[in-house]
Amino acid sequence: MVDNKALLSVKELKVYFRSEHEVARAVDGVSFKVGREETVCLVGESGCGKTVTALSVMGLVPIPPGEIAGGRILFEDQNLLVFNDNEMQAIRGNQIAMVFQEPLTSLNPVFTIGDQIGEAIQVHQTAPQNEVIHRSEQLLKDVGIADPAQRLKDYPHQLSGGQRQRVMIAMALACDPELIIADEPTTALDVTVQAQILRLLESIQKKRSMSVLYITHDLGVVSKVADRICVMYAGIIAEQGKKDAVLKTPKHPYTQALLASLPNREKRGQRLYSIPGTVPNPAYKPDGCPFHPRCRHAIQTCREQYPLMCEYEDGHRARCPVIFNGNKEKL
Amino acid sequence: MNENGSQNTIILQVGNLKKYFPIRRGFFQKITGWVRAVENVSFQIDRAKTLGLVGESGCGKTTVARLILKLLAADGGQILFNGQDITQLDEKEMKPLRKEIQIIFQDPYGSLNPRMTVGQSIAEGLNIAGIHSRSQQEQRLEKLLKMVGMSPASSDRFPHEFSGGQRQRVGIARALSVEPALIICDEPVSALDVSIQAQIINLLKDLQHQLQLSYLFISHDLNVVGYLCDMVAVMYKGQIMEYAPTDALFDHPIHPYTHLLLSAIPDVDRNIDTEMHATADEPGRTLKSQDGCSFQDRCPLVENRCRHDLIEFEQAGPDHRVRCWKTARDGSDPFF
C-alpha cells in the first residue's frame, strides 16, 4: 500500500427498500475500507447485499423504493451520500468506474465499440474526434484486444464474451479512475477466459496504481485476486481481514461453513458440509445475530443480542463473540 | 473390469460418435462447409459410476448429451445402452427405452413448466412409467419428494414459489420418477449458490448410492468434477482430448488443454507447479473446422505436424488416453 489513508471508506452504511407492507434491510450497517492500490473483495451468496453496497458507492440505487437509511461513504474524505446528481455524475466514470457482470446487456447493441468507448471519454473530457479515436485504440490495446482499429468499428454482438468484457474494462479505464468497482465481471465467462481477465485486471491495476472493489460469490476467484476480503451475510459483514487470514483461519461460523461446503478433489468420499436452513428474507431478519438460526455454535445471547465485531490481529475481525471467546475448532 | 477382477456392467458405451452441422450461405442456402460439433467421441459409463464431461462453452458437450438422449440423430458412430445398439433405433423402438436415460438441466428457473404444479410435473413421468392410479401416483409422489429432501406438501405448489435449489430438487425428482439407469446432469449446480450446491451435490451422491444410478456429469467446474466423478473426459471443439480416472487426470494431466484448464482454475488441488498460458485468448471465431488438431491455435507446443495430421486417441497409461501425439508418447510432463 502506498499510504495509510483509505481511498474509500464506507461507515455503517444502511440501505433499505420500502414497500407498502415491509422494509427490506438489504444493507444493514456495513463498514469497510479500500486502500490505495488495494483489491478488496466483497464476497457473499445471492441476496447478501454486496451488489446494493457497490451500487450505493456509485449512487445507482433507485430511490425510491431504495433509501439510504444511514451511514457515510467517504471517497477521498468526501461523503458521496450528500452529493447531488451533478456532483455524482462528475465522479461516476471519472474517478470511480464500474464493470458489470453481463457485458452483452451492459453494452448498447446498436452502437459500435468505438462509439461507446468514445462516449465514456467524452462524458468527462472534451477532446477532438481524432484524439478520441486514438485514445480509444490505445485503451483497447491496454486491455489486450488484437487489431484495435478494426474492433472499434465492430458491434458488440460481433465480439466474443471475453472481448466484450475487455471492452467494458476499457470503458471503465477511459478516464483513469482511482477506483474500479467490478461486479462479478467473470461469472459469465469460460474458465480460461476468466483467468485471462483476472490477469489483465491485475496488471492494469499495477500499472495505473488503481484500487479495485471486487464483488463476487466465487471464493476461488477471491483467493486469486484479493488483498483483503469482506464476507457478507444478510446485509452485514460477518468477517473481514487479509485474504490468508480469512481463508485459512476463518473466525465466523458462516465463513467456516462456506469454506467447508466447497467441493474439491481432496474431499472425495466425504460428505460436503451443507448449511442447514436458508438465507433470511431481508424484511424479516431474526433478532440478534442474523446467522444464528443456521449456526451450530449459537447460544442464547446470539438469539437476543446483535453481536459486536471482535478484533483479531492485523485488521482481521469477525462478528462472532462465541468463536472469539471460546476458540472453538473449525468445522 | 475393475481392480477386483469382477465385471462391472457397462451402462453406456459411446464409440466414434459424430455430429456435423452444415454451414449454409447465400440466397440458395448452399452448404459451404461443416461444423464438426462432435467428432470421434468415445467413452463409457459403468453402472453406479459417474463420468465427468468437462469443457468450455461450444466444445460440444451439450450436443453429446442430446445425441445420447436421441434428441439428435448421430451422423456416425455407435451408442450402446446396456449392451444394446440404440444408434439407429427409430422413434417407436426408442420409446420403451426413453425412461432409462433422463436429464437434469442447468437452469432451475427455465426447466419447469410454470403453469404446472410440482406434483403435476413429476406425475407426467409417473404416467409415462405406467403408474396411472391416483392413489399409486400420490404414494410415489410422496416417496420421490421425500427422496429429494422436499416435503410432500410441495406437490400442490408452483415452481415460482420455490428457490433455485428447491426447483433443482424437483427436476431431480422428475428425472427419478421413471426409474432411469442413467441420468445426464447438464451443469446442474452452476446456477446455484455455494451452500446450495453442496446440498444438491450431496443429494446426487446419496441417490447414486441408494439407486445404483449412473451419471454423465457435464460441467466446466473442475472442483465439482474432482469431487464427484470417477472418470473424466476433457472436450475441446468437438473432440475428447484426454480421458482418464479422476485422480490420474488431476495428478498426471497430459494434454496441453488439460494443463490449461487446471492452471486456470483458482484453488484447484493439483500437482503441477507450472502455470500454462495459451497462445491465444479463446477458441477462434471461425465456424469451419480445420485439419489437424483442433487445439492448434492455442497450444504452446504446436508444431507443423499438428496442423495437418489426423491426431489419434492414444493410450498413455492404464485407462488413460490422450489425443496428442507429442505428449502421449513417453508420459513425461513437457511442462516441467
Interface residues (C-beta under 8 A of the other chain):
Chain A: E45 S46 G144 S160 G162 Q163 D190 V191 T192 V193 Q194 A195 Q196 H217 L219 G220 V221 S223 K224 A257 L258 S261 L262 P263 N264 R265 E266 K267 R268 R271 L272 Y273 S274 I275 T278
Chain B: E56 S57 S163 D193 V194 S195 Q197 A198 Q199 I201 N202 K205 H220 D221 L222 N223 V224 G226 Y227 L228 T246 D247 F250 L260 L261 S263 A264 I265 P266 D267 V268 D269 A278 D281 E282 R285
